[in-house]
Structures are given as structure tokens and as C-alpha cells.
Amino acid sequence: MLARAVTYAVVGLEPRRVEVEAHLATADLPAFAIVGLADRACQEAKHRVHSGVVNSLLTWPWKNRITVNLAPAALRKEGSGFDLPIALAVLAGSQQLPPERLLDHACVGELSLDGRVRPVAGTIAVAEGARRAGIRRLLCAAESASEAALAGIDAVPVRHLAQAVAYLRGEDDIAAAAPPSADELEEPDVPDLADVRGQQRGRRALELAAAGEHNLLLSGPPGTGKTMLARRLPGILPPLTRDEALEVTRIHSVAGTLPAGRPIVLAPPFRAPHHGASAAAIVGGGASPRPGEASLAHRGVLLLDELPEFPRPVLESLRQPLEDGVVSVARVGGHALFPARFRLVATMNLCPCGGRGDPAADCGCSAQRVAAYREKVSRALLDRFDLVVAMPRPRAQELAARPGEPSAAVRSRVVAARSRLRERDPLRRTPAASELLDRAVERVPLSGRGRARVARVARTIASLCAADAVLPEHVAEALSYRSPADVTGA
């Protein structure tokens, strides 16, 4: 007897259709084999499926040789999400459920030894693949049903293999899960900008970075509030649109980083990897390409604290996604594209000991040590920062002052500025502003990329001021955020 079930393998972020074919033949020596380029976790499904069927009080076909083929055979199958379709195909092949009804559904899920259905990563991608193929229903774990419903498919939540079988037999009617609404979800707690005392220039740069989606580098001695300020950027970013939220949710679902109880990501993500992370961990990769921190920060913020402590090859790997907004991972076994349109925020000291730039501290670093420290960050990467701010040590009266402006007030200005930037034609520079920018190309000096970034920052400044054109003072402020000599060593 031959039966089929439909599921999907996720390659990168793209779902690929997989037909699970189960063939049962009478044999003197029973056997259970899985073929079709299945990895170790997928091969171990034999034990989980067998135990799950028996403990669900269903009949295991003891007198049959069972062969399960995962087609197409040339596509590598990874993970435990094939457990549920394998179990249902075997049960359909042994005539314990109607095979034609099974083909009306896609299915995905891991089985525990007692038959419970567990959630797996990438359920929303599987649901999107099924919807594109015209399949209207998806059998999945109850914990993943709300996530799958976001794809516009009828997600049937099942908690146990026996429940899935009863549903397919028509003995149990399970209502499809509804996609979550924004009112049902709690917004994640983010630090408030009111906690920052002083550092008005840093706060201004943070607001510009949020309004114009600019990359920001905060430099200065230790303890001046660089990291504290950088961690408050998510709190002043506008919420994601629905399309952006689905895009971000798909990435986090495939990576297995969706928070429990939050089937959709509504707030811009914030990622802050340790400086010991590898290039594959930052930009993605592996034998089977998976999204890295740059993609997990898509539509949000990637914070690299203590920038020079990261290995230079790791930092250089960020240059391409910073320009293109996408990470291209090529391996012998395949090729994957991961979106990576993030805002890069970095912090750094001015020397290895941290005393440089602080009038109250003595820097004991030699010129050679300072030069070696600066060489860890290439000029090509520094040129990709739109805003570079040298943060001084705050004064006593600033630290003792009342709380500053809260994030909510700053966010309202950011939302208004972004609306102006998107809804109207690009703000034009006045002749005087263009003349100032042309002079800066020769005197600062500015590269072609640097000139374009200064022009973008000037437009953001003008939008925050609700100006009708980019004026010379806007260009002058934008130029003040270019990399200072104490950062570049120039």
C-alpha cells in the first residue's frame, strides 16, 4: 500500500515542497527505512514515529516492511519537522486514516515519544509554501498555529498524534487558529531615553539615526554612556508595518528565535552579539546556510559593542550587507539569500587602555599600540557610518540633573520625519547648501560614498526641522558627524 503526505523543507528562507511517500509491503522480516537524503535528526524520526504511534494507541504495522521516501531525493532534508508527515503517511498506508483527506493538508511537526506534537522552527515558511501551492490547510503543533495563520492559511492546531488522526478521520472537528492581533501581544520592554543624563550631541545623533535609518558610531572614553545610549535606539524607532513584521517574523521563525508566546515580531529587532562571534554567526552561513545576526537584525538594530574587539574579517564581512541590504551565502550544497537591511550602531574607545580623549585620565598607550588598535577597523567600514560622535565624559551637574526627554516624545518626532521623507519628493538643496557640500568634498575630504551619506543626513536634519529645502546649516551639521581625526587617525 502506498500513501503520501505533503510537507516543506526550508532552504535558507524559502520553502521547498517535499512529498513524503510511505510504501508498506508484507514481509517476513519487518523493517523501517527512510530514504531521500535525510540528515541525522530526520533519520531518527523512525524511533520517534514508532514510539509515538504505539503510545497513541494506534496500530503499528508490525508485519510490514516500511519504506519512506522524501522526494525530491536530491534535496537535503534536515530537522525533526518531518516526524508528523511521516507518521501520518505510514498510518494512511496502513489504512488507519483516509489517504485522500491527508493530501488536502500540508503537515509539519515533531513527535515526542508519547505522541505529543511539538513545534518546529520555520512553521510560517512552511505555511507560506503550502498557500502558494494552493493547499488551504496545515496540520501543525498548537503552539505554532497562530504563527502559521499569519501566512493566510487555515492552521489546524493539534496537540497529539491521536488528535490529528481523529481529525483526518472526521471524528474530531478542530477549528483553525486565528492570527494574533496587536492587542493580544505585549510589547517588549525597552530601555527609555530618559535614563540618559547629558550627552545632548549623542542624543541628537541617535534621533537622526532613527529618523533617517543611518548607521551610527559612538566613540569616547569608557563610562561616558556609549552603550547605554545605543541600547535605547529601539525605543525611538517606529513600529514595523504588517509586511515588515511578517518579513522579520519569517526570519526569526526559521532561526528558531521567536520568543515564547509571541508568534509575530511587531517591534524592530535588536541584536547585540559578543565580540567573540564568528563571521558565520554574524552574517549567516554553515553547511546548510542559516541566518546570522545581521539578518536577525533586519528592519532593526545591530549593535557591535567595542567595535575594534571584533576580528577584522568579521567586520569586513559586514560591508556587503551594509551596501546591498542582503546577505548572499554560497556553499557547495546550495545558495541562499537572507535579507539584512539593518541599522548598524557601534561603540569604541579611542585607544586600547581607554584613557585617550579623557582629560581626567592619563593614556599610557604608545603610538604603535594606538595605530594597531585603529587598524582593526578599516577606513572602508568607517566610511559606511553616516554619523560618528565623540562622546565626552559627562559633568557632575549633568549626572545630577533631572531625567531627560523620554523615548515616546522623541519617537513622535521620528515618525513625523520618516513620514515626510517617504511621502514627498526628495528635499532639494539650496544653491548655497550645494556649494558648501562641494567645498567639503575637497577640504574634509569626502569620498563619493561619503558625499552621498552627508547629503542623506542633511535631508534627515531638514525633515526633522520640517524645512521645505536643505539649507547650508543642515549640510554643516551633517558634515560635523563625519569621522573625526581621533577615530580615523588621519
PyMOL commands that set and color helices and strands:
alter all, ss='L'
color gray80, all
select helices_A, chain A and resi 40-43+45-55+83-93+99-102+123-132+142-149+161-169+182-184+193-195+200-212+226-230+234-236+242-255+279-283+293-296+307-309+312-316+319-324+367-374+379-382+396-399+407-423+431-443+448-464+472-479+485-488
alter helices_A, ss='H'
color red, helices_A
select strands_A, chain A and resi 2-11+14-26+31-35+64-71+105-107+110-111+117-118+137-141+154-158+216-219+270-271+301-304+326-331+334-339+343-348+387-390
alter strands_A, ss='S'
color yellow, strands_A
deselect
rebuild
show_as cartoon
